[in-house]
């Protein structure tokens, strides 16, 4: 099998038909075969990974390690005590934090093996690294969780952590043809994950299956691990959110959403247009100001000591927006976000799940730009959980996804409804 899932690897190791070392060797072979082109890794030490695998194979109580055999990666903005964390910037190259990020440590405690650190755009903003899309190296993998999406899509790792401040998990997952999950804001402990704009920063996961996302989520939340039970699409109240930015999507992307709605209606779902009750009004402008205000303060150290080493994209983009936003405006915008989140909660009284676009189209050509996050922004800014499913392929043979979103804190229900939607296509 070229592309094993985490669930399959864990089951094989539990049954004694595979070892952690064998699993890691297989994934390293995929790395050797693909990464010269994909360039998904900021740090990977094969010898250290194999040593860790052998140690796990020698554990006397493997039954106490529910994630034994899961090999994962972490975006280069998650702290790791034994691997460098550079935040996608040469400023912090070879920097070793003193402790692991909470999510990393939790998965290691459960028997997961951290294979390495995947590339991030500069400070999880927009200036890209060298990573290419595994489906076509002439196209972007998306950002800012570029390497995480590419490594999973190329079969180099089972699961990868990413982070999302606007669209940095869902969009690259869609571009690379994987499952992407952005949690309800605050659900996955962000300790040790680089702050960008704390009002929006959310940890997320990129994987090959919904079951793998749910598995890692269960470990992080100290819940029993179990396969996801799909909810039947028949009778499910599904709303279509074209959003105020519908015109930014290309014709092919728009058609994919309309076709998904038609398919789900034929499968018995109750379809409606999503009424956001005003939650999306001016949300892009409000979010840009809040994000910029916080990001400019997050970057205080670099502004003081290494301003000349920051890209123009960073200095004159989100950071400049922060300089241009005063505190009074920031407070007004925070109040508007508070009311918008409650409006979105009320909007879900008429829908179990919302479907929308994860991106304006397939991955753009070139790796200098990582694509627009405009269709991810509403759910991130309003703290709702979101997932993208790799259901479609564009005319250029690149992946296209379907984004599904649920009410705040309904992450487990989101897994079940997403699984039901995915199953309706099989």
C-alpha positions in Angstrom: 0.0 0.0 0.0 1.5 3.3 -1.1 -0.7 5.5 1.1 -1.5 3.9 4.5 -3.7 5.7 6.9 -2.9 6.1 10.5 -5.8 3.8 11.5 -4.5 1.1 9.2 -1.0 1.4 10.6 -2.1 1.3 14.2 -4.3 -1.8 13.5 -1.4 -3.6 11.8 1.0 -2.9 14.6 -1.6 -4.0 17.2 -2.1 -7.2 15.3 1.7 -7.8 15.2 1.8 -7.8 11.4 3.9 -4.6 11.2 6.3 -2.7 13.4 6.8 1.0 14.1 10.2 0.7 12.5 8.8 -0.9 9.4 6.2 1.7 9.1 8.7 4.5 9.4 11.0 2.9 6.8 8.1 2.6 4.4 7.3 6.3 4.9 11.0 7.3 4.5 11.0 5.4 1.2 8.1 7.6 0.0 10.1 10.6 1.1 13.1 9.5 -0.8 11.0 8.9 -3.9 9.0 12.2 -3.8 10.6 15.0 -1.7 13.3 16.0 -4.1 10.4 17.6 -6.1 7.8 18.3 -3.4 10.2 19.7 -0.7 7.7 19.4 2.1 10.1 19.3 5.0 11.8 22.0 7.0 13.6 19.3 9.2 13.7 15.5 8.8 16.4 13.3 10.4 15.8 9.7 9.2 18.3 8.1 11.6 16.7 9.9 14.6 13.2 8.8 13.4 14.3 5.1 13.1 15.9 5.2 16.6 12.6 6.5 18.0 10.7 3.8 16.1 12.9 1.1 17.6 12.4 2.5 21.1 8.6 2.4 20.6 8.8 -1.2 19.3 10.5 -2.1 22.6 7.9 -0.7 24.9 6.8 -3.2 27.5 3.1 -2.0 27.5 2.1 -1.2 24.0 -1.5 -1.6 24.9 -1.3 1.6 26.9 -0.3 3.6 23.8 -3.5 4.1 21.7 -1.6 5.8 18.9 1.3 3.4 18.6 2.2 3.3 14.9 0.9 6.7 14.0 3.6 8.7 12.3 2.9 12.4 12.2 4.5 15.7 11.2 4.2 19.2 12.6 4.2 22.5 10.8 7.3 24.5 11.5 5.4 26.9 13.8 4.8 24.2 16.5 7.5 24.1 19.1 9.6 20.9 19.4 12.3 20.4 22.0 14.4 18.0 19.9 13.9 19.5 16.4 14.5 23.1 15.3 11.6 25.4 15.0 12.2 28.3 12.7 8.6 29.6 12.0 9.4 29.5 8.3 12.0 32.3 8.7 15.8 32.4 8.4 15.8 34.6 11.5 15.2 31.6 13.7 17.0 28.9 11.8 18.3 26.2 14.1 16.4 27.5 17.1 15.4 24.8 19.6 12.6 25.7 22.0 12.8 24.2 25.5 9.6 22.2 25.3 7.1 20.6 22.9 3.9 22.3 21.9 1.0 20.8 23.9 -0.5 19.0 20.8 2.9 17.5 19.9 3.5 16.2 23.5 0.0 14.8 23.8 0.4 12.7 20.6 3.8 11.5 21.6 2.5 10.5 25.0 0.0 8.2 23.2 2.7 6.5 21.2 2.7 8.7 18.1 6.1 9.3 16.4 7.0 12.8 15.2 8.8 12.2 11.9 9.8 15.8 11.3 8.8 19.4 10.8 7.0 20.5 7.6 7.5 23.8 5.8 5.5 26.9 6.7 5.3 30.2 5.0 7.1 33.0 6.8 5.6 33.2 10.3 2.6 31.4 8.9 1.7 34.5 6.8 1.9 34.5 3.0 5.6 34.5 1.9 6.1 30.9 0.7 8.8 28.4 1.1 10.0 25.9 -1.6 7.2 23.4 -1.4 5.3 22.3 -4.5 2.0 20.6 -5.1 2.5 16.8 -5.2 -0.1 16.6 -8.0 1.7 19.1 -10.2 5.0 20.7 -9.2 4.2 23.8 -11.3 1.4 24.7 -8.8 1.2 25.9 -5.2 0.4 23.5 -2.4 -1.4 26.4 -0.7 -0.4 27.9 2.6 0.5 28.5 5.2 0.5 24.8 6.2 2.2 24.1 2.8 4.5 21.2 3.9 1.9 19.5 6.0 -0.6 19.2 3.2 2.0 18.2 0.6 3.7 15.6 2.9 0.3 13.9 3.6 -0.8 14.0 0.0 2.5 12.5 -1.2 2.2 9.6 1.3 5.3 10.6 3.4 3.4 10.8 6.7 0.0 9.7 8.1 -1.1 12.9 9.7 0.3 16.4 10.0 -0.5 19.4 12.3 -1.2 22.7 10.7 -2.5 26.1 12.0 -5.1 28.4 10.6 -5.5 32.1 11.1 -7.5 32.6 8.0 -7.3 29.6 5.6 -4.0 27.9 6.3 -5.3 24.3 6.9 -8.4 24.0 4.8 -7.1 25.6 1.6 -3.8 23.6 1.3 -5.7 20.4 2.2 -8.1 21.2 -0.7 -5.3 22.1 -3.1 -3.4 18.9 -2.3 -6.4 16.5 -2.2 -6.5 15.5 1.5 -8.9 15.8 4.4 -8.3 19.0 6.3 -9.8 19.9 9.7 -9.8 23.3 11.5 -11.1 22.9 15.1 -13.5 25.1 16.9 -11.3 28.0 18.2 -9.5 26.9 21.4 -10.5 23.2 21.2 -7.0 22.0 20.5 -4.7 23.5 23.1 -2.5 26.1 21.3 0.3 26.2 23.9 3.6 26.1 22.0 2.0 27.0 18.6 3.3 30.3 17.3 0.9 33.1 18.0 -0.1 35.0 14.9 -3.5 36.6 15.6 -4.7 34.9 18.9 -8.3 35.9 18.2 -8.3 33.6 15.3 -5.3 31.2 15.5 -6.6 27.6 15.6 -4.7 24.3 15.4 -5.8 21.9 12.7 -5.0 18.5 11.2 -4.4 17.3 7.7 -4.9 13.5 7.0 -5.9 11.0 4.5 -9.2 10.1 6.1 -11.8 11.5 8.5 -11.2 8.5 10.8 -7.5 9.6 11.2 -8.6 13.2 12.0 -11.0 11.8 14.6 -8.3 9.5 16.0 -5.9 12.3 16.7 -8.7 14.5 18.0 -9.7 11.8 20.5 -6.1 11.5 21.7 -5.8 15.3 22.2 -9.1 15.4 24.0 -8.4 12.2 26.1 -11.5 10.4 24.6 -11.8 6.7 23.6 -10.7 6.1 20.0 -13.4 4.7 17.8 -14.2 4.9 14.1 -16.5 7.7 13.0 -20.1 6.7 12.5 -21.4 8.4 9.4 -24.7 10.2 9.7 -27.1 9.4 6.9 -27.5 12.1 4.4 -31.2 11.3 4.1 -33.1 14.0 6.0 -29.9 15.9 6.9 -30.5 19.7 6.8 -27.7 20.9 4.6 -27.4 24.6 3.8 -25.4 26.1 0.9 -23.2 29.1 1.8 -22.2 30.9 -1.4 -21.1 33.8 0.9 -20.8 37.5 -0.2 -17.5 36.6 -2.0 -19.1 34.1 -4.4 -17.9 36.2 -7.4 -14.3 35.5 -6.4 -14.7 31.8 -7.2 -14.1 30.6 -10.8 -16.8 29.0 -12.8 -15.5 25.5 -12.2 -15.5 26.0 -8.4 -19.0 27.4 -8.5 -20.2 24.5 -10.6 -18.6 22.0 -8.1 -20.6 23.4 -5.2 -23.9 23.5 -7.2 -23.3 19.9 -8.3 -22.6 18.8 -4.7 -25.9 20.4 -3.6 -27.7 18.6 -6.4 -26.1 15.3 -5.5 -26.9 15.6 -1.8 -30.5 16.6 -2.6 -30.9 13.4 -4.7 -29.5 11.4 -1.8 -32.3 12.7 0.4 -30.8 15.7 2.1 -32.9 18.8 2.8 -31.2 21.5 1.0 -31.5 25.3 1.6 -29.6 28.5 1.0 -27.7 29.5 4.2 -29.0 32.6 5.9 -26.0 33.9 7.9 -28.3 36.4 9.7 -25.7 39.2 9.1 -22.8 37.3 10.5 -20.8 37.7 7.3 -21.5 41.5 6.9 -18.1 43.3 6.3 -16.4 40.3 7.9 -13.4 40.3 5.7 -12.6 44.0 6.5 -13.2 43.5 10.2 -11.1 40.3 10.3 -8.2 42.0 8.5 -8.0 44.8 11.0 -8.2 42.6 14.0 -5.7 40.1 12.6 -3.3 42.9 11.6 -3.5 44.7 15.0 -2.6 41.5 16.8 0.0 40.3 14.3 1.9 43.5 14.5 2.2 43.0 18.2 3.1 39.3 17.9 6.0 40.3 15.7 7.4 42.8 18.3 10.7 40.9 18.7 11.4 40.7 15.0 10.4 44.3 14.5 13.0 45.3 17.2 15.9 43.0 16.2 15.4 41.8 12.6 13.0 44.1 10.7 15.3 44.1 7.7 15.1 40.3 7.4 11.3 40.2 7.1 9.8 39.9 3.6 8.0 42.9 2.0 4.9 40.7 1.9 4.9 40.5 5.7 5.9 44.1 6.5 3.5 45.7 4.0 0.7 43.3 4.3 -0.9 42.2 7.6 1.6 44.0 9.7 1.0 47.3 8.0 -2.8 46.8 8.5 -2.0 46.5 12.2 0.0 49.7 12.2 -2.9 51.5 10.5 -5.5 50.2 13.0 -5.9 52.0 16.3 -7.0 50.5 19.6 -10.4 52.1 19.5 -11.1 50.5 16.1 -9.8 47.2 17.4 -12.2 47.2 20.3 -15.2 48.1 18.0 -14.2 45.3 15.7 -13.9 42.8 18.5 -17.4 43.7 19.6 -18.7 43.2 16.1 -17.0 39.8 15.9 -18.6 38.8 19.2 -22.1 39.6 17.9 -21.4 38.0 14.6 -20.4 34.7 16.3 -23.7 34.6 18.2 -25.5 35.4 14.9 -23.8 32.4 13.3 -24.9 30.2 16.2 -28.5 31.3 15.6 -28.2 30.7 11.9 -27.4 27.0 12.6 -30.9 26.6 14.1 -32.0 26.0 10.5 -29.1 23.8 9.4 -27.2 20.8 10.7 -24.2 21.4 8.4 -23.2 24.0 5.9 -21.4 23.3 2.6 -19.3 25.9 0.8 -16.1 26.2 -1.3 -12.7 25.7 0.4 -11.0 27.8 -2.2 -11.8 29.9 -5.3 -10.7 27.1 -7.6 -7.9 24.5 -7.9 -4.3 25.4 -6.9 -3.0 28.4 -8.8 0.0 27.9 -11.1 3.3 29.0 -9.6 4.5 28.8 -6.0 5.1 32.5 -5.3 1.5 32.9 -4.2 -0.5 30.4 -2.1 -4.0 31.3 -3.1 -6.9 33.2 -1.6 -8.4 32.2 1.8 -11.6 34.2 1.4 -13.8 31.1 1.6 -12.2 29.9 4.8 -12.1 33.3 6.6 -15.8 33.3 7.8 -15.5 30.0 9.7 -12.1 30.9 11.2 -13.1 34.4 12.2 -16.4 33.2 13.7 -14.7 30.2 15.5 -16.7 27.5 13.8 -15.2 24.1 13.0 -14.6 23.3 9.3 -13.4 20.3 7.3 -12.6 19.9 3.6 -13.3 16.7 1.8 -11.3 15.7 -1.4 -14.3 14.8 -3.5 -13.6 16.4 -6.9 -11.0 16.9 -9.6 -10.7 20.0 -11.8 -10.3 20.0 -15.5 -6.6 20.5 -15.0 -6.5 17.2 -13.0 -5.8 19.0 -9.8 -7.9 18.3 -6.7 -10.9 20.3 -5.6 -12.6 20.0 -2.2 -15.9 20.5 -0.5 -15.8 22.5 2.7 -18.3 21.5 5.4 -18.9 23.5 8.6 -20.8 23.1 11.8 -21.9 25.1 14.7 -19.3 26.1 17.3 -18.3 23.2 19.5 -20.0 20.6 17.3 -16.7 19.2 16.1 -17.7 15.5 16.8 -21.0 16.0 14.9 -19.0 17.6 12.1 -16.9 14.4 11.8 -20.1 12.3 11.5 -21.9 14.5 9.0 -18.7 14.9 6.9 -18.4 11.1 6.9 -22.0 10.8 5.8 -21.5 13.3 3.0 -18.3 11.5 1.9 -20.0 8.1 2.0 -22.8 9.3 -0.3 -20.2 9.6 -3.1 -19.1 5.9 -2.8 
